[in-house]
Amino acid sequence: MMSIDQAATLATFGAVWGVLAVGHNLADHVFGQSDHQAANKGAPSAEDVAAGASPRRGWAACLAHVGQYHLVMAALLALVWLFIPLPLTVTGLAAGFVWSAATHAVLDRRWPVRWLLQRTGSPAFADLRSAGLNGLYLADQALHAGALLISALLITRL
């Protein structure tokens, strides 16, 4: 039989995971990213670097997006917490948000997602851009969801 504490932990995890999942979509696609950030956060391409561009180019846009994204996430989590008194700790919130910000920034540079797909036997999927599908984008979103799952665990358990 499940204890009250175990049930509370499961409920908290479910609520946090739900907020992060909704927050991710709102922050990544509506409120947490400008056109400039979206266009420049992954710059430069490998070809640009080979042609002499600084590999640091694009980090400002990427970090601005990550900051804006996490403000949206924090606002949504705070809004839910106002109505549902979740037992959250500063340590858990800090760990979850640091993990989320770090992984989001790295994934949004785009080359790590392409690198992963190329090394796991899916280079064609990384280049897919047809029939309304974009393989790199789909993989990016899946990896963000996996990172947010870990964030929800950290927020819930620390």
C-alpha positions as CSV (number, residue, x, y, z in Angstrom):
1,M,0.0,0.0,0.0
2,M,1.2,3.5,-0.9
3,S,1.9,5.9,2.0
4,I,0.6,9.5,2.0
5,D,4.1,10.7,1.5
6,Q,4.6,8.6,-1.5
7,A,1.3,9.7,-3.0
8,A,2.2,13.3,-2.3
9,T,5.6,12.9,-4.1
10,L,3.9,11.3,-7.1
11,A,1.3,14.1,-7.2
12,T,4.0,16.7,-7.0
13,F,6.1,15.1,-9.7
14,G,3.0,14.8,-12.0
15,A,2.1,18.5,-11.4
16,V,5.7,19.7,-11.9
17,W,6.1,17.5,-15.0
18,G,2.8,18.8,-16.4
19,V,3.8,22.5,-15.8
20,L,7.2,22.0,-17.4
21,A,5.7,20.2,-20.4
22,V,3.2,23.0,-21.0
23,G,5.7,25.6,-20.2
24,H,8.2,24.2,-22.6
25,N,5.8,24.5,-25.5
26,L,4.7,28.0,-24.6
27,A,8.3,29.2,-23.9
28,D,9.9,27.6,-26.9
29,H,7.2,28.5,-29.4
30,V,5.2,31.5,-28.2
31,F,6.5,33.7,-25.4
32,G,10.2,32.7,-24.8
33,Q,11.9,33.3,-28.1
34,S,12.2,36.2,-30.6
35,D,12.6,35.6,-34.3
36,H,16.2,36.9,-34.0
37,Q,17.0,34.4,-31.2
38,A,15.5,31.5,-33.2
39,A,17.4,32.5,-36.3
40,N,20.8,33.0,-34.6
41,K,20.9,30.7,-31.5
42,G,22.5,27.9,-33.4
43,A,25.0,30.0,-35.4
44,P,27.5,29.5,-36.8
45,S,27.2,26.4,-39.0
46,A,30.1,24.1,-39.5
47,E,30.7,25.6,-42.9
48,D,30.8,29.1,-41.4
49,V,33.4,28.0,-38.9
50,A,35.4,26.4,-41.6
51,A,35.2,29.7,-43.5
52,G,36.6,31.6,-40.5
53,A,33.6,32.5,-38.4
54,S,34.0,32.5,-34.7
55,P,32.5,29.4,-33.0
56,R,31.2,31.7,-30.3
57,R,28.9,33.5,-32.7
58,G,25.2,32.8,-31.7
59,W,25.8,32.3,-28.0
60,A,24.3,35.7,-27.1
61,A,21.0,34.9,-28.9
62,C,21.0,31.4,-27.5
63,L,21.5,32.6,-23.9
64,A,18.9,35.4,-24.3
65,H,16.4,32.7,-25.4
66,V,17.3,30.4,-22.6
67,G,16.8,33.2,-20.1
68,Q,13.5,34.3,-21.5
69,Y,12.4,30.7,-21.8
70,H,13.1,30.0,-18.1
71,L,11.3,33.2,-17.0
72,V,8.2,31.9,-18.7
73,M,8.7,28.5,-17.0
74,A,9.2,30.1,-13.6
75,A,6.2,32.2,-14.0
76,L,4.0,29.2,-14.9
77,L,5.3,27.2,-12.0
78,A,4.7,30.1,-9.7
79,L,1.2,30.5,-11.0
80,V,0.4,26.8,-10.4
81,W,2.0,27.0,-7.0
82,L,-0.3,29.9,-6.0
83,F,-3.3,27.6,-6.6
84,I,-1.8,24.3,-5.7
85,P,0.6,24.5,-2.7
86,L,3.2,22.1,-4.0
87,P,6.0,21.1,-1.5
88,L,8.9,22.6,-3.5
89,T,12.3,23.5,-2.1
90,V,14.7,26.2,-3.2
91,T,17.4,23.5,-3.7
92,G,15.1,21.4,-5.9
93,L,14.0,24.4,-8.0
94,A,17.6,25.6,-8.4
95,A,18.8,22.2,-9.4
96,G,15.9,21.6,-11.9
97,F,16.3,25.0,-13.5
98,V,20.1,24.9,-13.7
99,W,19.9,21.5,-15.4
100,S,17.2,22.7,-17.7
101,A,19.0,25.9,-18.7
102,A,22.3,24.1,-19.3
103,T,20.8,21.3,-21.4
104,H,18.6,23.7,-23.3
105,A,21.5,26.0,-24.2
106,V,23.6,23.1,-25.4
107,L,20.8,21.5,-27.4
108,D,19.8,24.8,-29.0
109,R,23.2,25.3,-30.5
110,R,21.9,22.6,-32.9
111,W,25.2,20.9,-33.7
112,P,25.0,18.6,-30.6
113,V,21.6,17.2,-31.8
114,R,23.0,16.7,-35.3
115,W,26.2,15.1,-33.9
116,L,24.0,12.7,-31.7
117,L,21.8,11.7,-34.6
118,Q,24.8,11.1,-36.9
119,R,26.4,8.8,-34.2
120,T,23.3,6.9,-33.4
121,G,22.7,5.8,-37.0
122,S,20.3,8.6,-38.0
123,P,22.2,11.0,-40.2
124,A,19.4,11.0,-42.8
125,F,16.9,11.9,-40.1
126,A,19.1,14.8,-39.0
127,D,18.8,16.2,-42.6
128,L,15.1,15.4,-43.1
129,R,13.1,18.4,-44.3
130,S,10.2,17.2,-46.3
131,A,6.5,16.5,-46.1
132,G,6.2,19.1,-43.3
133,L,8.8,17.2,-41.1
134,N,12.1,18.4,-39.8
135,G,14.2,15.6,-38.3
136,L,16.6,17.9,-36.4
137,Y,13.7,19.9,-34.8
138,L,11.8,16.7,-33.8
139,A,15.0,15.3,-32.2
140,D,15.6,18.6,-30.5
141,Q,12.1,18.6,-29.0
142,A,12.5,14.9,-27.8
143,L,15.8,15.7,-26.2
144,H,14.3,18.8,-24.4
145,A,11.5,16.6,-23.1
146,G,14.0,14.1,-21.7
147,A,15.9,16.9,-20.1
148,L,12.7,18.3,-18.6
149,L,11.9,14.9,-17.2
150,I,15.1,15.0,-15.2
151,S,14.4,18.6,-14.2
152,A,11.0,17.5,-12.8
153,L,12.7,14.7,-10.8
154,L,15.2,17.2,-9.4
155,I,12.6,19.8,-8.5
156,T,10.4,17.1,-6.9
157,R,13.0,15.2,-4.9
158,L,15.6,17.8,-3.8
